[in-house]
């Protein structure tokens, strides 16, 4: 990326007026928008956010300016979010932003308030001038927020009104991410705001090509794959979140392993409790690391089925190598590990466009009870083995 071309020279400057260049639409365009006051609970985005490089004066007020070049602070924030550190607080203020030096004819892109989504969009548009309308998705990305309803019709119309967008641009087109289509009703947006919804490509990096084609998406722009690189990127956050619980549960298994048995407490803890503690950590590694890597090759359509298959296989290998004494102990660990891996595998349903909201709900209705039952059976056999001679 060329920093000079990406933001057209806007760097930490005072207000730059574009009011004289903006054609305010007449009564025939967006009349019912211009007369509507902005919602009182929807303040404009703050201009002191660390990624804001200036402000741009518009007929609707000052708009924060951002660049398509990400800073070290932006990359550091993304790195921490990938590890799950402050992930739900990694947000930008909802509202209207200026990328470069847009005017009243510049395109309007809509995205989520999750900063990684916001950064992905602006980084994909080097050297371009555009408006970015950020919806309040409570720190959730476009795909997930559309399923939850926060990236939706009501919020979109609300932000159009709150930002005074009809006074900023002379056209009435909004480019919505295709992955947000599940939450946005185009005809409702048109009826309630006067703005036309145009569904953009799946990937932000395809937007320049989409614009060059006259806002027409080629077939490859409508398809979303889930390749190995994208699956690997998800590993750190899932692994860290799982380990937070696993590192608390593992010592409990270690101590419980000391109960019963024929030897002393610490002898039993090290010979049986340690095996159980490491089986839990092994299951977490299988569920958070191996599942996304091997996902396309694991049998079954449901993610929980894929996880159970991998968990069962991993458990058999583990108990064979771990030297479990009684059959009940081995049986219990196999059930426990299978349940853990199946549960962790289900976390990836929200990261893949292979699944739908209705499909995920349907799977959860049978998979979660099955995983709980499997875990309870496993706990019963394992703990019972401590008192079986």
N, C-alpha and C positions, 0 to 999 in steps of 0.2 A: 504494500500500500504506500502511496505517496502522501505524506502528511500535508503538503502544500495543496494538493488537488482535492483532498478529502473534505476539507472544511472551508475551502475558498478563502483562506486567510483570516477567519474569525478566531481570535485568540484573546480571551479574557478582556473584552472591550466593553465600554458602556453601551447604552441603548443605541441601536441602529434602526432608524425609521424606515419602514417599507410602506407606511400608510398611504403615501402619495401614489404608489404603484398599484394598490389593491382596488379592484373594482367591486364596490359593495353591491350585491345583487338587489334587484328591485323586488317589488311586491310579488311578481310572478314566480320568483325563485326563492323557495324556502320561506315564504311569508309567515307561516305558522311557527317557524323557528326563531326568526329575528325578533318576534314580539314576546317570546317566552323568556322569563328571567332564568338565570342559571340557578340550579338547586343550591340552597344555602349550605348544605353539608358537603359540597363538592368544591373545595378551594383549589386554585390553580397549583401546579407543581412548584415546589420551592426552587429558587434560583441558586441556593447555596449548596446544592447537592454536589459531591466531589467531582462528578463526571461532567458537570455543566461548565462550558467554557465561555459563556457570555449570554446576552439576552438580545432579543429581536423585538422591536415594537411593531405591533399589529393593530388593526382597528378594534380587536377584542382585548387589547392589553399586551403587556410584555410576556414573551414566550421564551423559555430557556433554550439555549442553543447547545447542541451536542455535536461531537465529531464522530466520524466513522473509524477513527484510529483509537484503539483501546490502549490505555495506559498500563503501567505496571500495577497500579492500584486495582484496575479492573481485572487483570489477570490473576492477581493475588486473591481477590474476592471470589472469582470463579473456582480457583483451586480449593479454597476453604469450603465452598458450597459443595464441590464434588466429594468432599470428605464428610459432609453433613454438618459442618460447623456453621451455625447460624443460618442454616439453609432457608428456614421459613421466614427469616428476617431479611433475606437478600432481595430487597425490593427497590423499586423506584416509585416516586410519587405518580399517581395517575393524573392524566391530563394531556395537554398538547405540548409537543416539543418541535423544535426546528432543527433539521439536519442540514448543515451547510447554510445557504442563504436562499431559502425557498421564497417564492412569490405566490400570488393568488392562483396561478395556473399549475403549481407543483402538485405532484401526487400526494395523497394522504394514505399512509400505511397504518394499520391497526395492529397492536400487539398487546401482550400481557404485562402486568406489573412485576413479574419475576424478572430480576435484572439480567439473568443469563439469556432469557428470550429477547429482552430489549437490546442487549449487547450483540446478540447474534444477528438481529435485524440491521442495526446501524453499521456493523462491520461488513455486511454483505453489500453495502451501497457506497463504496469509495468514489469520491469525485462527483456524487450526485446530490442534488438539493431536493428535499422532501419534507413533508410534515409527518410526524409520528404521533398517533393518538394512542395513549396507553390506557387500557381499561383496568379497573381495580379488581384484580383476580385474587387478592389476598396472598400474594407471593407464590402463586401456582402457575405453571407454564400453560401455554395456550391449549395443548391437547387435553391435559387433565382438567383444566378449568372449564373447557367446553363441556366435558362430561359432567362436571359438578354443577354447572349452571352459572358460574361467576363470569365466564367469558360468554356473555349471552346478549340477547336482544335488548332487554331492559337496561343493562349497564352500558351498552353501546349508545343507545339513544340518550341516556343520561349524560354521557361524556360529550356527545355532540352538542348538547344544549349548554352544558357547563363551560365548555371551552369557547363558545361563540364561534364555532367552526364555520357557520354559514356566512359570517362576516369576514372571515380570514381568506377563504377560497371562493373563486367565482364559479367553479364547477361543482358537481354534486356526485362525485365518485369516491368510494372508499374501497381500498384493497385489503381484504380480510384473508388471513392465512387459511389455507384449505383445511388444516387440522382444527380450525375453530368453527367449521361449518356446522358441526353437530349442535352448537349452542346458539347460532344466529339464524333467525328467520328473515331472509332478505326482503320479502314482501312486507313484513311488519315494519322493518326499519325504513323502507321507502314510504310507507303510509304515515308513519309517525314522525319522521324527520325530514323527508324529502330527499334523502341521500340514497344513491343506488349502491348496492353491495356487489363488488366484483371479487370472486374468490381467486386468490393468487395461488402460486405453486406450493407444493408441500414443503420444499426446502427454501430457506431464506436466500441461499447462494444462487438460486435460479431466478430471483426477482429481476436482476438486470436484463437477462435474456427474455423474461416475460414482458418487460416493458418495451424492449426493442421489437417484439413481435406484435405490438399494438395491444398489449394486455390480453394476449391469447396464449393459453398454456399448451405446450406440446405434450404428447402422451406421456413422455418420461417424467414430466413435471408433476403429473397427477399420481405417480406411483411412489410408495414409500417402502423401502427395504429396511431391514434390520440387520445390517452387516456386522461382521465380527468386531470391527473397530468401535462401532456405536454400542455394542453390547459390553465390550470391555470397559468403556468409559463409565458405565453404570456400576461397576464392581466396587469401587472405593466407598461410595455412600452406603450401599447395602451391607458391605462387610463391616464398616464402622458401627452402623446402627445395630447389627446383629451381635457384634462383639460386646457392646455395652451391656446387653443382657447376659450373654454367654459367660463373660468374665465374672459376673456376679453369681451365676448358677453353678459354674464349675467348682468353686470351693465348697458349695453346699453338697454336691455329689461326692466330693472327696471326703468330707466329714461323715456323711451318711454311710459311706462305704466302710467306715470303721466300726459300725454297729454290727452285732451278731457275729457269725462266723466262729471258727475254732481257735483263731489266734487272738493276740491282743488288739486293742483299738488301733494303734498306729500301724501295726503290721497289716491289719485288714485295710486300713485307709490307703496305704501305699500299694497294696497288692490288688485291691478291688476298686476302691474309691478313685484312685488315680486313673485307672482304666476307663471308668465311667466319665470322669471329667474330660479326659482327652477325646472320648467318643463324641461328646457334645461339641467340642471345638472342631473336631473333624467334620461333623455334620454341618456346622456353620460354614466352614471352608467349601464344602461340596455345594451347599445351597447358594452361597453368595458369589462363588468364583467359578465353579465348574458348570453350574446350570446355565449362566449366560454364554459361556464359551461353547458348550456342547448343545445349546438349545435346538438348532435345526435338526440334529441327528437323534435326539431323544425321542422315544416312541410316544404316541398319543397326541391328541390335539390340545387337551386341557393342560395348562401349565402345572397344575398340581399333580397330574398323572405323570408328566415328565419328571417332576421333582421326586415323586415317590419311587419311580423306577431307578433313578440315579441314587437316591437315598438307600434303597434296599440293597443295591449292588455294592455301594460303598460300605454299608454296614456289614455285609457278608465278608468282604475283604478285611475289614477292621477286626472283627471278632476272630477271624481265622488267624490273623497275625498278632492279635492282642493277648492271646493266652487266657481267654475267659475260662474259669473253672467249671462251674455248674451249667447245665443246659439252660436253666431258667434265667441265669444271668445273661448269657449270650442271646437268648430269645428276647429278653427285655431290651437290651441295647439295640438289637436290630429294629424293633418296633419304634423305639424312641428316635433313633437316627432317621428312619424313614419319614416319621412325622415332621421332624424339624426341617429336613430338606424339602419336603413337599410344601410346607408352609412358606419357606423362604422363596421357593420358585414362584409362588403366586404373586410375590411383590413385583415381578417383572411384567405382569399383565398390564400395569399402568404405564409402562414404558414402551410398549409395542403396539403399533397400529394393526397387528394381526388380530387383536381382540376388540370387542365392542363393549360398551357399558352394559348392555343387556346380557351379553355373553358372560361377562365377569360376574355379574350378580347371580346368574344362573349357576355358574360354577361354584361360587361361594356358598350357595345354599346347601350343596351336598358335600363339598370338599372340606370346609371348615369343621363341621361336625365329625366327619370321618377322620380328620387329622387329630382332633381332640381325643376321640375314642382310641385311636392308635397310640397316642402318647400316654393316655391313662393306662391302657393295657401294658404298655412297655414299662411304665413306672411300677405297676403292680408286680410284674414278673421280676424286675430287677431288685426292688426292695424286698420282695418276698424271698429272693434267693439268698439274702443276707442271713436269713433265719432258717434256712433249709440245710440240713446236714447231708 
